[in-house]
Amino acid sequence: MTKPRKAQEYSPEEFDAVVALIRRDEELRADIEAITGQKLDGKTPRQMFDLFRMLEGATQVQTVVVRYGQARRAVRQTRIDLADPEMLPPGTAEYVASLQEKVDAEKRRRKAAEEELKALRSRNVLRLPTGKAVTA
C-alpha cells in the first residue's frame, strides 16, 4: 500500500481539478455523501478536497483487504491440494515430498543449533579444537 499523500503534496492544478470534479459530477457527490454521511452543500473547497483524500485512503485500504482475501483463498486451496497428494500431478507430489523433507531437515538443524547455543550460554560446554562441543 502506498503512503497517502499529504494535502500540500498535491499541486494547485490537482486541487482545482478534484474540487471541480466533485462540484460537476452529481453521481460522485452522491457517492461521497453516502460514504461519508455528510452533505457537500456549503462545504468549502478545502473541506471537499479533504473528503476526497479521506476516500482515497479508504480505497487503498479496501484494495489491500481484497488482495489479502485473494491470497488467503489461494493459500487455503493450496493446502487442500497438498493434503491429498494423490490428486496432484505425479511429478508435483514427489516435488512437494522432497521439499517437505528439506523443511524437516532444516528444522532439525535449527533445533540442534538452538540447543547448542543454549548450552554455550549456560557455560557448561567446552569447545574442542575439532569444533565439537562437549559438556563439562
C-alpha positions in Angstrom: 0.0 0.0 0.0 1.4 3.4 -1.0 1.8 6.0 1.6 -1.0 8.6 1.4 0.0 11.9 0.0 -0.2 14.9 2.3 -2.5 17.7 1.2 0.4 20.0 0.5 1.9 17.4 -1.9 -0.9 18.0 -4.4 -0.4 20.7 -7.0 -2.8 23.6 -7.2 -4.0 22.1 -10.5 -4.8 18.8 -8.9 -6.6 20.5 -6.1 -8.7 22.6 -8.6 -9.4 19.5 -10.7 -10.7 17.5 -7.8 -12.9 20.3 -6.5 -14.3 21.0 -10.0 -15.0 17.3 -10.5 -16.8 17.0 -7.2 -18.9 20.1 -8.0 -19.8 18.9 -11.5 -20.4 15.2 -11.1 -23.7 14.6 -9.3 -23.1 10.9 -9.0 -19.7 11.4 -7.4 -21.3 13.9 -5.0 -24.0 11.4 -4.1 -21.4 8.6 -3.6 -19.2 10.9 -1.4 -22.3 11.9 0.7 -23.4 8.3 1.0 -20.0 7.1 2.1 -19.1 9.9 4.5 -22.6 10.6 5.7 -22.0 14.3 5.2 -23.7 16.7 2.9 -21.4 18.6 0.5 -23.7 21.6 0.2 -22.0 24.6 1.9 -18.6 22.8 2.1 -15.5 24.9 1.3 -13.2 23.7 -1.5 -10.7 22.6 1.2 -13.3 20.5 3.0 -14.4 18.8 -0.2 -10.7 18.1 -1.1 -10.2 16.7 2.4 -13.2 14.3 1.9 -11.6 13.3 -1.4 -8.3 12.5 0.3 -10.1 10.5 3.1 -11.9 8.4 0.4 -8.7 7.9 -1.5 -7.1 6.4 1.7 -10.1 4.3 2.4 -10.0 3.0 -1.2 -6.3 2.0 -0.8 -7.2 0.1 2.4 -10.1 -1.7 0.7 -7.7 -2.7 -2.1 -5.3 -4.2 0.4 -8.1 -6.1 2.1 -9.3 -7.6 -1.2 -5.7 -8.7 -2.1 -5.3 -10.2 1.4 -8.6 -12.1 0.9 -7.4 -13.4 -2.5 -4.1 -14.5 -1.0 -5.9 -16.3 1.8 -8.1 -18.2 -0.6 -5.1 -19.2 -2.7 -3.2 -20.5 0.4 -6.3 -22.4 1.5 -6.7 -24.0 -1.9 -3.0 -24.9 -2.0 -3.3 -26.5 1.5 -6.3 -28.5 0.3 -4.4 -29.7 -2.8 -1.4 -30.7 -0.8 -3.5 -32.5 1.8 -4.3 -35.2 -0.8 -1.1 -35.9 -2.7 -2.9 -38.4 -5.0 -4.8 -35.5 -6.6 -1.6 -33.8 -7.6 0.2 -34.5 -10.9 2.8 -37.2 -10.4 5.9 -35.0 -10.5 4.3 -32.4 -8.2 3.6 -34.9 -5.4 7.3 -36.0 -5.5 8.5 -32.4 -5.6 6.3 -31.5 -2.6 7.6 -34.5 -0.7 11.2 -33.6 -1.3 10.5 -30.0 -0.2 8.9 -31.3 3.0 12.0 -33.4 3.7 14.2 -30.4 3.2 12.0 -28.3 5.6 12.1 -31.1 8.2 15.9 -31.4 7.9 16.3 -27.6 8.3 14.0 -27.7 11.4 16.2 -30.4 12.9 19.4 -28.3 12.2 17.8 -25.2 13.7 16.7 -27.0 16.8 20.2 -28.5 17.3 21.8 -25.1 16.8 19.4 -23.6 19.3 20.2 -26.3 21.8 24.0 -25.8 21.3 23.6 -22.0 21.7 21.6 -22.6 24.9 24.4 -24.8 26.2 27.0 -22.3 25.3 25.2 -19.5 27.0 24.9 -21.6 30.2 28.8 -22.0 30.0 28.5 -25.8 30.6 30.2 -26.5 27.3 33.9 -26.8 26.3 34.9 -26.2 22.7 37.3 -28.8 21.3 39.8 -27.9 18.5 37.7 -30.0 16.2 34.8 -27.6 16.6 32.7 -30.2 18.5 31.0 -29.2 21.7 31.4 -31.3 24.9 29.6 -30.6 28.1 31.8 -30.1 31.2 
